[in-house]
Amino acid sequence: MARLRDPQGGCPWDLEQNFESVAPYTIEEAYEVADVIERGAFDELKGELGDLLFQVVFHARMAEEARLFDFNDVVEAIVTKMTRRHPHVFGDVTVNSVAEQSEAWENLKREEQGPQQSNSLLNGVTRNLPALSRAEKLQRRAARVGFDWSSVDGVIAKIGEEIAELQEARKEGDGDAITEELGDLLFSCANLARHLDIDSEQALRKSSEKFERRFRSMELKVQSKERGLKDYSTAELDELWEAVKRVE
């Protein structure tokens, strides 16, 4: 990394980068790690973990150049944090369940943030999380003080209420209200996933993959014909879609 960032003979692209420009690649590499794990492609995992590690090295090198910290400091920081947050492993604290450990973990995090940062349960939920994941995390935090639906049925009823409000906003033709109501609907759907103990991001990814698979099958079905999908009527496209579903 030092060679790549060396002004004398380094890589022009690497030299132009900064923390902000590299951050999107860091997120992308983390998703690629998650993707190979989800697909069970463990022969690819070593390479993807290497790509993700390279992102850590990249940021650490830029920090070293700015005289902020270096890679060794990064490793030392995480070792110190993990030791501090696992007193039941590295100390004499006793933990009897996963739930008890999760609560202790969050308490330790709040203590680390200090008094100015610990005045809200919602502190520390990063804004750069995927929207569905962030919604679920905010909801979990609020649920700690009982601000939550008591049953799945209540969440489903809330979704029906949000759909009705979205329909009303559409009738009024207010673009901002439509956006807001659609956001409320998606937030409620994330809440439903949480109550069903389902990862909403994973569920949506699987639905997207299913749609992609079926749409590609539709394309293959018309590949040998004289017209493409754009030349089919809506009814014909629906018929193709149903045919693909039946085959699956």
N, C-alpha and C positions, 0 to 999 in steps of 0.2 A: 504493500500500500504506500509505503514511503517512496518507493521508486516511481510508482504511478503518479504521485503527487509532487515529484521533484521538478522544480521549474527548469532545471537543466536536463533535458532528455526524457522527461516524464510524458504521460499521455495527455494530449490537449483537452480531451473531453473530461477526464478526471480532474484536471487542474481547474477547469471552469466551474466545477460543482461547489455547492455550499450546503449547509444543513437543510435549508428549505427545499432545494432542488432534489436532494437525495431522498428526503422523507417519503415521497410517493412510491419510490422503488422499494423502500423498506417495508411499507405496507403490502405492496404487491408480492414480495418474496414470502412474507408471513402467510398470505393467502395461498400461495403455491405449496407451501409446506402442508397447510390444512387440506388442500385438494388431494395431494398424493396419499395422505393418511385416510381420507374419506373413501378414496378409490381402492384402498388396499394395495397401492402400487409401491410396496416397500423397497423394491429394487431401485426406485427413483428417490427415495427419502434421503439417502446419504448426500446426493448431489444438491437437493433442495435445501437441506440443513446447512450445507456449505455456502450456498448463495445467501441464506439469511445471516449466517455468521459474518460473511463478507460485508454485509451492511453495517453490522456492529463495528467491525474493524474500520470501515470507511468513516463513520461518524467519530470514532475515537481518534483517528488520525487527524481529522480536521480540528478536533478539540485540542489535540496536542500542539498543532501548529499555532492555535490561538492562545496557547499557554493556559488552558483551562484544566485539563486532566489528560491522562493517557489510557491506553488499553488496560494496563495493570490496575489502574485506579477503578476502572469499570468492574473488573473481576473482584477486586477487594470489596467494593461497595455492595455487590450482590451477596457475597459470602457473609459479610457483616449483617446485612439485612435478614437473610435466611436464618442465621444463627439467632438473631434477636427475636424473630417472629416464631421460632420453634423452641420455646423454653421447655416444652414437654419432651423434647428430644435432647437438647443440649444443656438443659438445666434441671431443676427439681420440681417443675410444675407437672401436675397430673391432669390429663384430658381423657374423658371417658367415651366420647363419641365424635363423629364427624361434625355434627351440628354444633357441639360445644367448642370444637376447634375453630370452626368458621366464625363463630361469635368472638372468640378470643382474638382471632386474626384481625377482624375489623376493629376491635377495641385498640389493638396495638397500632394499627394504621392511623386511627384518630389521634392517639397520643403522639405519634411521630409528626403529624401535621401541626401540632401545637395549638394553643388556645384560640388563636385568631382564625385558624382554619377549621376548627372542629365544632363550630356553632350550627352546622347543618348536616343532617344525615346524607344529603345529596352531594356534599363536597367530595371531590376525587373521581367523580364519574366523568371521564374525559369526553369532550365534545367531538373528538375525531373518531369515536367508535362508529361502526355502521349503525344507521338510524334505528333499525329494529333491535339490535343488541343493546343500544343505549336506552331505548324505551324500557326494555325488560329490566335492565339494571336499576334504573330510576324507580320502577315499580317495586322491585325487591327491597330497595332501601326504605321506601315509604311503608311497605308492609311490616317492617320491623316494629312500628309503633301502632299497628292495627289498622292503618289506612289502606284497606284492601277489601275486595269482595269476599264474602264468606263462602261462596260456592261458584262453580263453573256456570251454573244457570244464570246467576246475576251478571256475569261477564257477557254471556250470549245475549241476554236481554239488552245490555248496554250497546252491543254491536247493532242490534235492530234499531235502537234509538238513534245511533249515529247515522245509519243508512237513511232513516227518515229525515234527519236534519240535513244530510247531503242533498237529498231530493228537493227539499224546500229551498236550499241555496241555489240549486240549478234552476228552479222555477223563477227565482228572482233575478237570475242572470248576473249575480255579483261574483266576479272572478276571485277576489280575495276571500270571500266567504266560502266559496267552493273549495279552494285550496285548504282553508282552515278546517272545514268539515271532513275533507278527505284525510287530512292528517290525523284528526281525532279518530276516524274510523280505523286507520292503520295502527294507531296507538292502542286502540281497544283490541285489535286482532293480536298484537304482540302480547297484550295482557292475557288473552285467551290461551296463547301458546304457553305462557308461563304457568298458568293454572293447570294446564294439561301436562306439564313437565316436558314440553317439547321445545327444542331449540328453533326459534322462528327463522333464523338465518338459514339453518340447515334445511328446514322444511321448504322455504322459498327456493333455495338452490335446487332441491330435488324436483320441484315443480317446473322450474326453468329448464332443467336438463330433460325432463319428460317432454316439455313443449318442443325443445330443440330436436330431440330424437324423432318425434312424430312429424314435425315440419320437414325435416330432412327426408323422411320416408315419403312424404307427399311429393317432394321434388323428384325423388327417384322414380316414383310411379309414372310421372308425366315426361320423364327424360327422353323417352323414345318416341313421344308423340310430336305432332307438328306445332303445337302451341304450348307456351309456358304457363305457369300458374297465374300470371297477371292477366291472361286471356280468358280465365275461367270465371264464371259467374259466382256470386256469393253462395248460391244453392249448390253449385257443383263443387266448390271448395269445401263446403260442409259435408258433402257426400264423401269426398276424398278423405277428409279428416276422420269420419266415422269408420271408413273402410280400414284405415291405418290402425285405429283403436281396436277394431275387431281382430285384426291380425295379432296385435300384442296380447 
